[in-house]
Amino acid sequence: MNVENILFVLLSLLLIGVGFDKFHPFLEPPCSLEAKMPVLAWKSIGIMQLIIAILVWQKKIRQYLLGFFLVFMLFIIGVHLLTNTYDIGGALCMAGLSGLLVWKPKFIKVK
């Protein structure tokens, strides 16, 4: 297994965990942005995260999906900062992993 696949596994697991948390909260502390968003938007983000966790393994659409998700997570980080909610660790991790997988530096091809 190469480093790239390990990063895809980490991203998928993170997306599944955070996406599932939108429906059955188990992560502590809960995201402070939840109280400031409409329920439908919150659930839609969860659905999107779960779908991306699965679709990211499809090689044909992987780069487009990761590019979209990177931009989306940067937007969510901005929303966090604009609403004075600074618990952006999960969003930073997801954006960082997505950005790394879009960029594809040489070291992630190493076995």
C-alpha positions as CSV (number, residue, x, y, z in Angstrom):
1,M,0.0,0.0,0.0
2,N,1.4,3.4,-1.0
3,V,1.2,6.6,0.9
4,E,-1.5,7.9,-1.4
5,N,-3.8,5.0,-0.6
6,I,-3.2,5.5,3.1
7,L,-4.2,9.2,2.7
8,F,-7.4,8.2,0.8
9,V,-8.3,5.8,3.6
10,L,-7.7,8.5,6.3
11,L,-9.8,11.0,4.3
12,S,-12.6,8.5,3.8
13,L,-12.7,7.5,7.4
14,L,-12.7,11.1,8.5
15,L,-15.5,11.9,6.1
16,I,-17.6,8.9,7.2
17,G,-17.1,9.9,10.9
18,V,-17.9,13.6,10.5
19,G,-20.7,12.9,8.0
20,F,-22.4,10.3,10.2
21,D,-22.0,12.7,13.2
22,K,-24.4,15.1,11.4
23,F,-27.2,12.6,11.9
24,H,-26.2,10.9,15.2
25,P,-24.0,13.2,17.2
26,F,-21.2,11.3,18.9
27,L,-18.2,13.5,18.5
28,E,-17.3,15.7,21.5
29,P,-17.4,18.6,21.6
30,P,-20.1,19.0,18.9
31,C,-19.4,21.4,16.1
32,S,-20.3,24.9,17.2
33,L,-21.4,25.8,13.7
34,E,-24.4,23.4,14.0
35,A,-26.4,25.8,16.1
36,K,-25.9,28.6,13.5
37,M,-27.0,26.6,10.5
38,P,-30.4,25.4,9.3
39,V,-31.1,21.7,10.0
40,L,-31.5,21.0,6.3
41,A,-28.2,22.5,5.4
42,W,-26.5,20.6,8.2
43,K,-27.9,17.3,7.1
44,S,-27.1,18.1,3.5
45,I,-23.5,18.6,4.4
46,G,-23.5,15.2,6.2
47,I,-25.0,13.5,3.1
48,M,-22.4,15.1,0.9
49,Q,-19.5,14.0,3.2
50,L,-20.8,10.4,3.2
51,I,-21.2,10.4,-0.6
52,I,-17.7,11.8,-1.2
53,A,-16.2,9.3,1.2
54,I,-17.5,6.6,-1.1
55,L,-17.0,8.2,-4.5
56,V,-13.4,9.3,-3.8
57,W,-12.4,5.7,-4.6
58,Q,-13.7,6.1,-8.2
59,K,-10.5,6.9,-10.1
60,K,-12.3,8.6,-13.1
61,I,-13.9,11.4,-10.9
62,R,-11.4,11.5,-8.1
63,Q,-9.5,14.7,-9.0
64,Y,-12.7,16.6,-9.8
65,L,-14.3,15.5,-6.5
66,L,-11.3,16.3,-4.5
67,G,-11.0,19.7,-6.1
68,F,-14.6,20.5,-5.4
69,F,-14.3,19.3,-1.8
70,L,-11.2,21.3,-1.2
71,V,-12.9,24.5,-2.3
72,F,-16.0,23.6,-0.3
73,M,-14.0,23.0,2.9
74,L,-12.2,26.3,2.4
75,F,-15.6,27.9,2.2
76,I,-16.7,26.1,5.4
77,I,-13.5,27.3,7.2
78,G,-14.4,30.8,6.1
79,V,-17.9,30.4,7.4
80,H,-16.5,29.2,10.7
81,L,-14.3,32.2,11.0
82,L,-17.0,34.7,10.0
83,T,-19.4,33.3,12.6
84,N,-16.8,33.4,15.3
85,T,-16.7,29.6,15.7
86,Y,-13.1,28.5,15.8
87,D,-13.4,24.7,16.1
88,I,-12.1,24.2,12.6
89,G,-9.8,21.2,13.2
90,G,-11.9,18.7,11.3
91,A,-12.4,21.1,8.4
92,L,-8.6,21.9,8.3
93,C,-7.8,18.2,8.2
94,M,-10.2,17.4,5.5
95,A,-9.1,20.4,3.4
96,G,-5.4,19.5,4.0
97,L,-5.8,15.9,3.0
98,S,-7.9,16.9,-0.1
99,G,-5.4,19.5,-1.1
100,L,-2.5,17.1,-0.7
101,L,-4.3,14.5,-2.8
102,V,-5.1,17.0,-5.5
103,W,-1.5,18.3,-5.5
104,K,0.0,14.8,-5.6
105,P,3.6,15.5,-4.6
106,K,6.2,12.8,-5.3
107,F,6.4,11.5,-1.8
108,I,2.8,10.2,-1.8
109,K,3.6,7.7,-4.5
110,V,6.2,6.0,-2.2
111,K,5.3,2.5,-1.0
